[in-house]
Amino acid sequence: MKKLVINFFVLGGGFFLNGHDTLASETKVNYDLNNHQLLETFTLEEQGEKVTITILDNSLFSRMPDKTYTVSKSKNNAWTISYKVNVKKNKITAAHSGQFTEIQGSFSNTSVKRHSDSLAIGKGSWKYRSATNVVQAKTTVSNNQLVIQ
């Protein structure tokens, strides 16, 4: 019986999680709004360093026409930017609930804004040692796809 339960979780768990390694030349990920998992994770290379992008469908089982997605972008052992975007009829209706977490260094001047019906950006100034860099997670929606950079 234990073997059956383990097999269910191992084989059946694929509905909820999906991971992708993109090519090093890719700087963005596409997330299909009509055909996706509950949680999808993408690893890509940005300026020579690994960056992980995670998209969580907060309303996968909701019948409401507007959906909420949590978009996260993180640099390994450095920082994470996370925020929520509401999408209705292929348009971004809101960007909110920004979280900026630093493992090293510190964040300042953080913001999450919906700039248009198709663009939302979470960004902040990340200071580590003597260097300050503006880091951002940019989300666009087009043709029923979320594109995260």
ZIZI-V592641 format. One record per helix or strand of 3 or more residues. SS is the DSSP state (H for helix, E for strand). FROM is the first residue (numbers start at 1). LEN is the number of residues. If there is no record, write none. Layout:
# ZIZI-V592641
ss-><SS	SS>
from-><FROM	FROM>
len-><LEN	LEN>
This chain:
# ZIZI-V592641
ss-><H	E	E	E	E	E	E	E	E	E	E	E>
from-><2	17	29	39	49	66	79	91	106	119	131	145>
len-><14	5	4	8	9	10	10	12	11	10	12	4>
